[in-house]
Amino acid sequence: MLAQISFTADQNLKKETMEKAKEKGITLKSLLIFSMEAFIDGKINIGVISKPEEEVSELHFKDSSINEKAEKLAKLLK
C-alpha cells in the first residue's frame, strides 16, 4: 500500500536537489525514497552534536550583598 507524503522545503534547496538528482539520472522522488530506505537500514545516521558549555570564571552582580554571598558560596563549593 502506498502513502502520500507532503511537506514544504526551501525553494532553492528543492531546486538544487532536483538538479543534482537529474545529473545522477534519478528523480527527486527516487532520491527521497532511497534516502528513507537507507535511513531505515542504518546506512544514514542522524544525530545531535552539542557544543561544550563555556566555563564561567566570574560573575558580577549589581547588588554588592549578592556579590558577597556569591563569593562565600564559591569558596564553599571549591
NORGI-V107817 format. One record per backbone hydrogen bond with DSSP energy under -1.0 kcal/mol. CO is the residue of the C=O (numbers start at 0). NH is the residue of the N-H. E is the energy in kcal/mol with one decimal. If there is no record, write none. Layout:
BEGIN
CO,NH,E / CO,NH,E
END
This chain:
BEGIN
9,13,-2.4 / 10,14,-2.4 / 11,15,-2.8 / 12,16,-2.2 / 13,17,-2.7 / 14,18,-2.3 / 15,19,-2.3 / 16,20,-2.7 / 17,21,-2.4 / 18,22,-2.0 / 19,23,-1.5 / 20,25,-2.6 / 21,24,-1.1 / 26,30,-2.3 / 27,31,-2.6 / 28,32,-2.4 / 29,33,-3.1 / 30,34,-2.3 / 31,35,-2.2 / 32,36,-2.5 / 33,37,-2.6 / 34,38,-2.1 / 35,39,-2.2 / 36,40,-2.3 / 37,42,-2.8 / 38,41,-1.1 / 62,66,-1.6 / 63,67,-2.2 / 64,68,-1.9 / 65,69,-2.7 / 66,70,-2.3 / 67,71,-2.0 / 68,72,-2.4 / 69,73,-2.5 / 70,74,-1.9 / 71,75,-2.0 / 72,76,-2.1 / 73,77,-1.0
END
